[in-house]
Amino acid sequence: DAGVIQSPRHEVTEMGQEVTLRCKPISGHDYLFWYRQTMMRGLELLIYFNNNVPIDDSGMPEDRFSAKMPNASFSTLKIQPSEPRDSAVYFCASSLTGVSSYEQYFGPGTRLTVT
Amino acid sequence: ELKVEQNPLFLSMQEGKNYTIYCNYSTTSDRLYWYRQDPGKSLESLFVLLSNGAVKQEGRLMASLDTKARLSTLHITAAVHDLSATYFCAVDLYSGGGADGLTFGKGTHLIIQP
């Protein structure tokens, strides 16, 4: 099993540019989560999907952020326009219903730097 | 709002010693997770605790859950340098049998010195 796959692993962009982060969950998993990690705020949930449907986006910081899951094997997190305060590591995680633990498996993360 | 508090946030200890990391949370939940993160890496799942009184052990690490006290502990026995990492506890507010997003503590940065 390849695990959760994220791309790119590193992204450096200038303020005002559009940034798209990508995630491929573990095959067969029906939940997908996006988290952000910063020194100041720690690990925060941004949004999560169940069977490709957004369930809770209350953690999305503002309208500049949007997330989609067009199919069971792909999700994107887009920031437009990007700002320096968006610099963080963005993690994608997936889990499977029916497994009692609902354990979440994390991808390697995308380190975003906005200059 | 669910709050998760860990203490200590920083711990420096010697190899061979025992210590405990504490995780308190503010709202009733029966699912508590422990993760490990090495510098510059992702989160690795250590334990999932699903019920009051649950205890799990893996090597020198043992985790327990007291849902009535809203407290989980991660105990380290005879620490070795390889256990140096940041440890996070996390809680979710699942309902109706579904999953939920995790609320994380700030993490405990553990350094184990020879």
HADDOCK unambig.tbl for C-alpha pairs under 7 A between the chains (distance, minus, plus):
assign (segid A and resid 33 and name CA) (segid B and resid 101 and name CA) 6.94 0.50 0.50
assign (segid A and resid 42 and name CA) (segid B and resid 106 and name CA) 5.91 0.50 0.50
assign (segid A and resid 43 and name CA) (segid B and resid 104 and name CA) 6.18 0.50 0.50
assign (segid A and resid 45 and name CA) (segid B and resid 101 and name CA) 6.32 0.50 0.50
assign (segid A and resid 45 and name CA) (segid B and resid 102 and name CA) 6.71 0.50 0.50
assign (segid A and resid 48 and name CA) (segid B and resid 101 and name CA) 6.79 0.50 0.50
assign (segid A and resid 97 and name CA) (segid B and resid 98 and name CA) 6.93 0.50 0.50
assign (segid A and resid 101 and name CA) (segid B and resid 48 and name CA) 6.45 0.50 0.50
assign (segid A and resid 101 and name CA) (segid B and resid 50 and name CA) 6.99 0.50 0.50
assign (segid A and resid 102 and name CA) (segid B and resid 99 and name CA) 6.13 0.50 0.50
assign (segid A and resid 103 and name CA) (segid B and resid 48 and name CA) 7.00 0.50 0.50
assign (segid A and resid 106 and name CA) (segid B and resid 42 and name CA) 6.69 0.50 0.50
assign (segid A and resid 106 and name CA) (segid B and resid 43 and name CA) 6.08 0.50 0.50
assign (segid A and resid 107 and name CA) (segid B and resid 42 and name CA) 6.66 0.50 0.50
assign (segid A and resid 108 and name CA) (segid B and resid 41 and name CA) 6.69 0.50 0.50
assign (segid A and resid 108 and name CA) (segid B and resid 42 and name CA) 5.05 0.50 0.50
assign (segid A and resid 109 and name CA) (segid B and resid 42 and name CA) 6.49 0.50 0.50
